[in-house]
Amino acid sequence: MLAGISIPMFSSAPRDGCTCGPPTAGIVNLAVRSAGMIAGVATAASYVGFRYPSEIISHCVWMYFRFALSLRDVSELMLERGVEVSHETVRQWTRKFGQDYANAL
């Protein structure tokens, strides 16, 4: 089952015309799996230190293994959803988290 959630993403636009300080936050809507086969496979602690939220990582890995997509296909599908992620990043995620997800399928 897919559920729509809002994930905060950061843009590179300056805040209030200022060229200094942290970037402003935007919202990207993303449909991710909720409480499905992959829930509970990777713990939240295993995602610590990654740039992207665990929902995005798990969704990319799930798409790659579930639909036998190429890494570039996964990257393009995420771009259509407003999340810019390279195919190399998806490859690294599938190597790190992929075996757990593949076993759950």
ZAMARGU-4260 file (C-alpha; in steps of 0.2 Angstrom, whole numbers, plus 5000, padded with zeros to 4 digits):
<rodrens>
0) 5000/5000/5000 | 5007/5017/4996 | 5004/5032/5007 | 5008/5050/5003 | 5020/5059/5015
5) 5029/5075/5015 | 5048/5075/5017 | 5057/5091/5021 | 5070/5094/5008 | 5083/5108/5007
10) 5084/5120/4992 | 5100/5131/4988 | 5090/5147/4987 | 5096/5160/5000 | 5084/5165/5014
15) 5077/5183/5013 | 5090/5188/4999 | 5104/5184/5011 | 5119/5174/5003 | 5124/5167/5020
20) 5116/5155/5032 | 5108/5138/5030 | 5097/5135/5015 | 5078/5136/5016 | 5068/5121/5018
25) 5055/5116/5005 | 5043/5101/5005 | 5043/5087/4993 | 5029/5075/4992 | 5033/5057/4989
30) 5023/5041/4989 | 5032/5028/4999 | 5028/5011/5006 | 5020/5011/5023 | 5020/4996/5034
35) 5023/4983/5020 | 5035/4969/5017 | 5050/4981/5020 | 5045/4988/5036 | 5057/4984/5050
40) 5070/4976/5039 | 5083/4990/5041 | 5083/4998/5058 | 5082/5017/5060 | 5100/5017/5067
45) 5107/5010/5051 | 5102/5025/5042 | 5111/5037/5053 | 5123/5048/5044 | 5115/5047/5027
50) 5110/5063/5018 | 5092/5057/5013 | 5078/5051/5025 | 5076/5033/5028 | 5060/5033/5018
55) 5068/5039/5002 | 5083/5026/5004 | 5071/5012/5007 | 5059/5017/4993 | 5074/5017/4981
60) 5081/5000/4986 | 5063/4993/4986 | 5060/4999/4968 | 5077/4992/4962 | 5074/4975/4968
65) 5055/4974/4967 | 5053/4979/4949 | 5071/4974/4942 | 5074/4992/4937 | 5091/4999/4932
70) 5100/5011/4944 | 5097/5025/4931 | 5079/5020/4930 | 5077/5022/4949 | 5086/5038/4948
75) 5075/5045/4935 | 5059/5039/4944 | 5065/5048/4960 | 5068/5064/4949 | 5050/5064/4943
80) 5045/5064/4961 | 5056/5079/4965 | 5070/5070/4973 | 5087/5072/4965 | 5098/5057/4968
85) 5112/5050/4957 | 5113/5032/4951 | 5129/5029/4960 | 5120/5034/4976 | 5107/5021/4973
90) 5120/5008/4969 | 5128/5011/4986 | 5112/5010/4995 | 5108/4994/4986 | 5124/4986/4991
95) 5122/4992/5009 | 5104/4988/5012 | 5099/4977/4997 | 5102/4960/5004 | 5090/4963/5018
100) 5077/4970/5006 | 5079/4956/4994 | 5077/4943/5008 | 5061/4951/5013 | 5054/4950/4995
</rodrens>
